[in-house]
Amino acid sequence: MKWASFLSRKPDVVEAFLEVAGAVEQQLNGHPAQLLLVFLSPHHASGAERMAAAAALRFPAALLAGCTGGGIIGGAREAESGPALSLTAASLPGVELSAFHVEMTGLPEGSDVSGWQRLAGCSPACLPKLILLADPFTIDAATLVTGLDRAYPAAPKIGGLASGGRRPGEHRLLLGQQVHRSGAIGVCLWGDVEVDTVVAQGCRAIGHPMIVTRCRENLLLELDCGKPLEVLAAIHSSLGAQDRDLMQHSLFVGLDMRENRVEHDPSEFLVRNIVGANEPSGSLAVGAELRPMQVVQFVLRDARTAEEDLRRQLERQSRSAARPEGALLFSCTGRGEGLFGRPDHDTGLFENLLGPAPLGGFFCNGEIGPVGGTTFLHGYTSAFALFRK
């Protein structure tokens, strides 16, 4: 297995592709590429067809997939403005590939497991790994990942929603020589490949874990038999001034999505927005359906917390698995230099703790990745896919 990645800032899309193609060929050092993952800034969207044609000529035996992004990652660098194009290529001996494009109207019914397997083009017995890219305007990514989770419950699924466009039709999804303006694409890999996932939601806990003692759909009615707003008031009074200020604009709720809890692990909590409050009843509305006896914990998010969370998860990954041969990063458009005050923050942490390894990706309108064994659509998250034999 051999990976390569490079980023070009050239303003012409074909010139940019030729630059990254030459660089990754040099990095592959004679190993033939089977998979090409290309990410384009909006500046290059109108030239996506020309770029795909150039890729077919340069790498006729490789599967090309990719999309447009408001920020582009390649060669472990982050380009958050201006023209940018990245190419991440992989030589994958012993690995099989399949790919699909689907529109919202073509999604199988949720319970049609065989329909989802036909869509993806591989058997669950193959133990596939899935990369998913979707247009946020024209397909319900949550429906997509829920269906694929039913079809492949043990398969890691990771990816993101295209970004940089403001209305339907402005994003591009690339698969082979086809360029789509809607729907979603997926790439399945199986055989001699492992994909480890790191999903850093950038939050830290406040208070302590509590039990949902009463709820209705997404309404949190009781926590540890108390009113949620009263619980929040008690937490607020226990915090320092800086955290009390953060609670005014950066408060979220973490939900333990596991049916059977072995131990408390904050990284297994799904972070969701608090979308409303009712003072008379003391209840809260959250951005996910709740269940009785579920463990929840309130969390805060800021730049320092996001850095600490990502560092902690990458350090844990470095202790638990071999270093990756290559990697993809799907990071929220709300992270990057705007959050951390400096460029190349997440890619720099990756390089320090898990690299050096070829790393590509883009800044997303939503990130796809697993938490607690189930795949979700996230926000303000960095989701890594780490590839090894």
C-alpha positions as CSV (number, residue, x, y, z in Angstrom):
1,M,0.0,0.0,0.0
2,K,1.3,3.4,-1.0
3,W,-0.3,6.8,-0.6
4,A,0.5,10.3,-1.9
5,S,-1.1,13.8,-1.6
6,F,-0.4,17.2,-2.9
7,L,-2.0,20.7,-3.1
8,S,-1.9,23.2,-5.9
9,R,-2.8,26.9,-5.8
10,K,-2.6,27.4,-9.6
11,P,-5.7,29.3,-10.9
12,D,-6.2,27.2,-14.0
13,V,-7.9,23.9,-13.1
14,V,-6.0,21.7,-15.7
15,E,-2.7,23.3,-14.8
16,A,-3.5,22.7,-11.1
17,F,-4.3,19.1,-11.8
18,L,-1.2,18.5,-13.9
19,E,0.9,19.9,-11.0
20,V,-0.7,17.6,-8.4
21,A,-0.6,14.6,-10.7
22,G,3.1,15.0,-11.3
23,A,3.8,15.4,-7.6
24,V,1.8,12.3,-6.5
25,E,3.3,10.2,-9.3
26,Q,6.7,11.1,-7.9
27,Q,5.6,10.2,-4.4
28,L,4.1,6.9,-5.5
29,N,7.5,6.1,-7.0
30,G,6.3,3.7,-9.7
31,H,3.4,2.2,-7.8
32,P,0.2,2.3,-9.9
33,A,-2.7,4.4,-8.5
34,Q,-6.0,2.6,-8.1
35,L,-7.8,5.4,-6.2
36,L,-7.8,9.2,-6.8
37,L,-9.5,11.5,-4.4
38,V,-9.7,15.1,-5.7
39,F,-11.1,18.2,-3.9
40,L,-11.6,21.5,-5.7
41,S,-12.2,25.0,-4.5
42,P,-15.3,26.8,-5.9
43,H,-12.9,28.7,-8.2
44,H,-12.4,25.4,-10.1
45,A,-16.0,24.2,-10.1
46,S,-16.7,25.3,-13.7
47,G,-13.7,23.4,-14.9
48,A,-14.5,20.1,-13.1
49,E,-15.3,18.3,-16.4
50,R,-12.1,19.3,-18.0
51,M,-10.2,18.2,-14.9
52,A,-12.0,14.8,-14.9
53,A,-11.1,14.3,-18.5
54,A,-7.4,15.1,-17.8
55,A,-7.5,12.6,-14.9
56,A,-8.8,9.9,-17.2
57,L,-6.0,10.4,-19.6
58,R,-3.3,10.6,-16.9
59,F,-4.6,7.7,-14.7
60,P,-6.8,5.5,-17.0
61,A,-6.9,2.6,-14.6
62,A,-7.8,4.6,-11.4
63,L,-11.1,5.3,-9.9
64,L,-11.6,9.1,-9.5
65,A,-13.9,10.5,-6.8
66,G,-14.2,13.9,-5.2
67,C,-16.1,17.1,-4.7
68,T,-15.9,20.9,-4.3
69,G,-15.1,22.4,-0.9
70,G,-14.9,25.9,0.5
71,G,-11.5,25.0,1.8
72,I,-9.1,22.4,0.5
73,I,-6.6,20.1,2.2
74,G,-3.7,18.4,0.5
75,G,-0.2,17.4,1.4
76,A,-1.1,18.0,5.0
77,R,-1.7,21.7,4.2
78,E,-5.0,23.7,4.5
79,A,-6.0,26.2,1.8
80,E,-9.0,28.1,3.1
81,S,-9.3,30.8,0.5
82,G,-8.5,31.3,-3.2
83,P,-8.1,28.7,-5.9
84,A,-7.0,25.3,-4.6
85,L,-7.0,21.7,-5.8
86,S,-5.7,18.7,-4.0
87,L,-5.1,15.1,-5.2
88,T,-4.7,12.2,-2.8
89,A,-3.8,9.0,-4.6
90,A,-3.4,5.4,-3.4
91,S,-1.8,2.3,-4.8
92,L,-3.9,-0.5,-3.1
93,P,-2.6,-4.0,-3.9
94,G,-5.1,-6.6,-2.6
95,V,-7.9,-4.1,-2.3
96,E,-11.2,-4.1,-4.3
97,L,-13.2,-1.0,-5.1
98,S,-16.7,-0.2,-6.0
99,A,-18.5,3.2,-6.3
100,F,-21.9,4.7,-6.7
101,H,-23.8,7.9,-7.3
102,V,-27.4,8.3,-6.0
103,E,-30.0,11.0,-6.0
104,M,-32.5,11.5,-3.2
105,T,-35.3,9.8,-5.3
106,G,-33.0,6.8,-5.8
107,L,-32.3,6.0,-2.1
108,P,-33.8,2.6,-1.1
109,E,-36.4,2.4,1.6
110,G,-34.8,2.5,5.1
111,S,-35.6,-1.2,5.8
112,D,-34.5,-2.5,2.4
113,V,-31.1,-3.8,3.4
114,S,-30.6,-5.7,0.2
115,G,-31.4,-2.5,-1.8
116,W,-28.7,-0.6,0.1
117,Q,-26.2,-3.4,-0.5
118,R,-27.0,-3.3,-4.3
119,L,-26.5,0.4,-4.3
120,A,-23.1,0.2,-2.7
121,G,-22.1,-2.8,-4.8
122,C,-20.5,-5.1,-2.3
123,S,-21.4,-7.8,0.2
124,P,-21.3,-7.3,4.0
125,A,-19.1,-10.4,4.1
126,C,-16.4,-8.3,2.4
127,L,-16.1,-6.1,5.4
128,P,-16.2,-2.9,3.3
129,K,-15.0,0.6,4.3
130,L,-17.0,3.5,2.9
131,I,-16.1,7.1,1.9
132,L,-19.2,9.3,1.4
133,L,-19.5,12.7,-0.2
134,A,-22.8,14.4,-0.6
135,D,-24.5,17.7,-1.7
136,P,-26.2,19.3,1.3
137,F,-28.9,20.9,-0.8
138,T,-30.2,17.9,-2.7
139,I,-29.9,14.8,-0.5
140,D,-30.6,14.0,3.1
141,A,-27.2,12.7,4.3
142,A,-28.7,11.4,7.6
143,T,-31.0,9.1,5.6
144,L,-28.1,8.0,3.5
145,V,-25.9,7.0,6.5
146,T,-28.7,5.4,8.4
147,G,-29.5,3.2,5.5
148,L,-25.9,2.2,4.9
149,D,-25.5,1.5,8.7
150,R,-28.4,-1.0,8.4
151,A,-26.8,-2.6,5.4
152,Y,-23.2,-2.6,6.8
153,P,-23.4,-2.3,10.6
154,A,-19.8,-3.1,11.2
155,A,-18.3,-1.0,8.4
156,P,-16.6,2.4,9.1
157,K,-18.3,5.2,7.1
158,I,-16.6,8.6,6.8
159,G,-16.8,11.7,4.6
160,G,-18.5,15.1,4.4
161,L,-20.9,17.4,2.6
162,A,-19.7,19.6,-0.2
163,S,-19.2,23.2,0.6
164,G,-18.5,26.6,-1.0
165,G,-21.8,26.9,-2.9
166,R,-24.8,29.0,-1.8
167,R,-27.6,27.3,-3.7
168,P,-28.5,24.0,-5.3
169,G,-26.4,23.2,-8.4
170,E,-23.3,25.1,-7.4
171,H,-21.5,22.2,-5.8
172,R,-19.8,19.4,-7.9
173,L,-19.5,15.7,-7.1
174,L,-17.0,13.8,-9.3
175,L,-17.1,10.1,-10.0
176,G,-15.0,8.7,-12.9
177,Q,-15.5,11.1,-15.8
178,Q,-19.0,12.1,-14.6
179,V,-19.6,15.4,-12.8
180,H,-22.8,15.7,-10.8
181,R,-24.4,18.7,-9.3
182,S,-26.7,16.9,-6.9
183,G,-27.0,13.7,-4.9
184,A,-24.2,11.8,-3.2
185,I,-21.3,9.5,-4.2
186,G,-19.8,6.7,-2.3
187,V,-16.6,4.6,-2.6
188,C,-16.3,1.2,-1.0
189,L,-13.0,-0.5,-0.3
190,W,-12.4,-4.0,0.9
191,G,-9.7,-6.6,1.1
192,D,-6.2,-5.8,2.5
193,V,-7.1,-2.5,4.0
194,E,-8.1,-1.2,7.5
195,V,-9.6,2.2,8.1
196,D,-9.4,3.7,11.6
197,T,-11.6,6.7,12.3
198,V,-11.0,9.6,14.6
199,V,-14.0,11.9,15.1
200,A,-13.1,15.0,17.2
201,Q,-16.2,17.0,18.1
202,G,-14.2,19.6,19.9
203,C,-16.1,19.7,23.2
204,R,-15.3,19.2,26.9
205,A,-17.7,18.2,29.6
206,I,-19.1,20.4,32.4
207,G,-21.0,19.0,35.3
208,H,-21.3,15.3,35.5
209,P,-23.1,12.5,33.5
210,M,-26.8,12.3,34.2
211,I,-29.7,10.0,33.3
212,V,-32.7,11.0,31.2
213,T,-35.5,10.1,33.6
214,R,-38.3,11.6,31.4
215,C,-38.4,12.6,27.7
216,R,-40.6,12.9,24.7
217,E,-39.0,12.6,21.3
218,N,-36.4,15.4,21.3
219,L,-37.8,17.1,24.5
220,L,-35.7,16.6,27.6
221,L,-38.2,16.8,30.5
222,E,-36.3,15.4,33.4
223,L,-32.6,14.8,34.2
224,D,-31.9,12.7,37.3
225,C,-35.5,13.4,38.2
226,G,-34.9,17.1,38.2
227,K,-35.8,19.9,35.8
228,P,-33.1,20.3,33.1
229,L,-33.1,24.2,33.4
230,E,-32.6,23.9,37.1
231,V,-29.7,21.4,36.5
232,L,-28.1,23.9,34.1
233,A,-28.5,26.8,36.6
234,A,-26.7,24.7,39.2
235,I,-23.9,23.9,36.7
236,H,-23.6,27.6,35.8
237,S,-23.2,28.7,39.4
238,S,-20.4,26.1,39.9
239,L,-18.2,27.4,36.9
240,G,-15.6,30.1,36.6
241,A,-16.4,33.4,34.8
242,Q,-14.9,32.3,31.5
243,D,-17.0,29.1,31.3
244,R,-20.1,30.9,32.5
245,D,-19.6,33.3,29.5
246,L,-19.2,30.3,27.2
247,M,-22.4,28.8,28.4
248,Q,-24.2,31.8,26.8
249,H,-23.3,30.9,23.3
250,S,-21.3,27.6,23.1
251,L,-23.3,25.2,25.2
252,F,-24.3,21.8,23.7
253,V,-25.5,18.5,25.0
254,G,-23.6,15.2,24.7
255,L,-25.7,12.0,24.2
256,D,-24.4,8.5,24.9
257,M,-25.7,6.6,21.9
258,R,-24.6,3.2,23.1
259,E,-27.3,0.7,24.2
260,N,-24.9,-1.1,26.5
261,R,-22.4,1.1,28.4
262,V,-19.2,-0.5,29.6
263,E,-17.7,2.7,31.0
264,H,-18.1,6.4,30.7
265,D,-16.2,7.7,27.7
266,P,-16.9,11.3,26.7
267,S,-15.5,10.6,23.2
268,E,-18.4,8.3,22.6
269,F,-21.0,11.0,23.2
270,L,-22.8,12.5,20.2
271,V,-22.7,16.3,20.5
272,R,-26.0,18.0,19.5
273,N,-27.4,21.5,19.7
274,I,-29.8,22.8,22.4
275,V,-32.5,24.2,20.2
276,G,-35.0,25.6,22.7
277,A,-36.0,25.9,26.4
278,N,-39.3,26.2,28.2
279,E,-39.1,28.1,31.5
280,P,-42.4,27.2,33.0
281,S,-41.7,23.4,32.6
282,G,-38.0,23.6,32.9
283,S,-37.5,21.5,29.8
284,L,-35.1,21.6,26.9
285,A,-35.4,20.7,23.3
286,V,-32.3,19.2,21.7
287,G,-31.3,18.3,18.2
288,A,-31.7,14.6,18.5
289,E,-34.3,12.1,19.6
290,L,-33.9,11.0,23.2
291,R,-34.6,7.8,25.0
292,P,-35.4,7.1,28.7
293,M,-32.4,6.1,30.9
294,Q,-29.9,7.5,28.3
295,V,-26.8,9.1,29.7
296,V,-26.3,12.7,28.8
297,Q,-23.8,15.4,29.8
298,F,-23.6,19.1,29.0
299,V,-20.5,20.3,27.1
300,L,-18.8,23.5,26.0
301,R,-17.0,24.2,22.8
302,D,-14.2,26.8,22.1
303,A,-10.8,26.9,20.3
304,R,-8.9,25.6,23.3
305,T,-11.3,22.8,23.9
306,A,-11.3,21.8,20.2
307,E,-7.5,21.6,20.2
308,E,-7.4,19.6,23.4
309,D,-10.0,17.2,22.2
310,L,-8.3,16.6,18.9
311,R,-4.9,16.2,20.5
312,R,-6.3,13.7,23.1
313,Q,-8.0,11.6,20.3
314,L,-5.0,11.6,18.0
315,E,-2.7,10.6,21.0
316,R,-5.1,7.8,21.8
317,Q,-5.0,6.6,18.2
318,S,-1.2,6.7,18.1
319,R,-1.1,4.3,21.1
320,S,-3.7,1.9,19.8
321,A,-2.8,1.3,16.1
322,A,0.0,1.3,13.6
323,R,0.7,4.6,12.0
324,P,-1.4,5.2,8.8
325,E,0.0,4.9,5.3
326,G,-2.4,7.7,4.2
327,A,-5.3,9.7,5.6
328,L,-8.3,11.9,4.7
329,L,-9.6,14.8,6.8
330,F,-13.1,16.1,6.7
331,S,-13.2,19.3,8.7
332,C,-16.0,21.7,9.4
333,T,-15.9,25.1,7.7
334,G,-16.3,26.5,11.2
335,R,-12.9,25.3,12.3
336,G,-9.6,26.2,10.6
337,E,-8.0,29.6,10.9
338,G,-11.2,31.3,11.8
339,L,-11.5,29.2,15.0
340,F,-7.8,28.7,15.9
341,G,-6.3,31.9,14.6
342,R,-3.6,30.2,12.6
343,P,-3.5,28.1,9.4
344,D,-2.9,24.3,9.2
345,H,-4.0,23.7,12.8
346,D,-5.6,20.3,12.5
347,T,-3.2,19.0,9.8
348,G,-0.3,20.2,12.0
349,L,-1.5,18.2,15.0
350,F,-2.0,15.2,12.7
351,E,1.6,15.6,11.4
352,N,3.0,15.9,14.9
353,L,1.2,13.0,16.4
354,L,0.5,10.5,13.6
355,G,2.5,11.6,10.6
356,P,4.2,12.2,8.4
357,A,1.7,10.6,6.1
358,P,0.0,11.8,3.0
359,L,-3.2,13.7,4.1
360,G,-5.9,15.2,1.9
361,G,-9.5,16.3,2.3
362,F,-11.6,19.4,2.5
363,F,-13.6,21.7,4.7
364,C,-17.2,20.5,4.8
365,N,-20.8,21.7,5.4
366,G,-21.2,18.7,7.7
367,E,-19.0,15.8,8.6
368,I,-19.8,12.1,8.4
369,G,-18.3,9.8,11.0
370,P,-19.1,7.2,13.6
371,V,-19.7,7.8,17.3
372,G,-20.4,4.8,19.6
373,G,-20.6,2.4,16.7
374,T,-23.2,4.4,14.8
375,T,-22.6,6.8,11.9
376,F,-23.9,10.4,12.2
377,L,-23.8,13.7,10.5
378,H,-21.8,16.2,12.6
379,G,-21.0,19.9,12.7
380,Y,-17.9,21.7,14.0
381,T,-16.1,18.4,13.8
382,S,-12.9,17.0,12.3
383,A,-13.3,13.5,11.1
384,F,-10.2,11.6,10.0
385,A,-10.0,8.3,8.0
386,L,-6.7,6.6,8.6
387,F,-5.7,3.9,6.1
388,R,-3.3,1.0,6.7
389,K,-2.8,-2.6,5.5
